[in-house]
Amino acid sequence: MAQGVVGGKYQLTPPVEVRKALGIEPGDRVEDVVKGGRLEIRVIRPDLSQVLAEHDFTAWWAETQDDALRGRDD
């Protein structure tokens, strides 16, 4: 079992083995849920379809779609 420490401003820092197991990186968002006297921390992963819908990749796609076939990487 991994243990952490509550900091002076009541901040929780998950131990390194927990961060690695969950793939948590600086800036990631988490959701805290209290259930039956326990704290669950869930990593919030963005929905890729939502991210793609928010950005227009049409011009980028038209410009780069054949690069892999031509071997271009510049």
N, C-alpha and C positions, 0 to 999 in steps of 0.2 A: 504494500500500500504506500502510495506517495503522499507526502505531507508538504503543505505550504505554510506560509506565514502571512498574517494580516498586518499590513503596514500601518504607519502612523495616521494615514488618511483613509483607513479602512479599505485599502486596495488589496486585492488578492492577486498573487502571481502564481500561476500553476507551475509546478515543478517541471524541469526539463523533460523528464520521461513522459509526462502527460502531454506537454506541448508537442513533442515528437510524435507520439501515438496518434494525436488528433490532427497533426499537420498545421498547428497554429503558428501564424507568422505575425510580426508586429503590424498593427493596423487592422487585423482581422476583427470582425464583430462577433460577439457572443451573446447568447440569451441565457439569463439566469432564471431558473425555475425552482421554487421551494415546494417539496412534496414530502409530507409526513416527517417533518423535522430534518430533511436532507436537502442539500443544495445540488441541483443538476446544472451543469454548464454545457450548453450546446453551441457548437460553432455554426454561425450563420453563413451558409454558402450561397452565393448569388445564383439565381436561376438563369442559365445560359440563354434560354430562349428570350427571357425578358431583357437581358443585356443586349442581345443582338437586335431586338425590336426597338430599343432606345437609340441605336446608332445606325446610320445609313452607310452600309459598306458597298453600295452599288458601284460607285466610282472606283474604289480600291479594287474590287473584284474584277471589273472590266480591265483595269490596268495590269493586274498581276496574274490573271487566271492561267495564262500559258507559260509563265516563267519557269515552273518546275519542269515542264516538258522540254523547254529549250535549254535548261541547265543554268538559267540566270539566277544569281543570288545577290545582285547589286541593287 
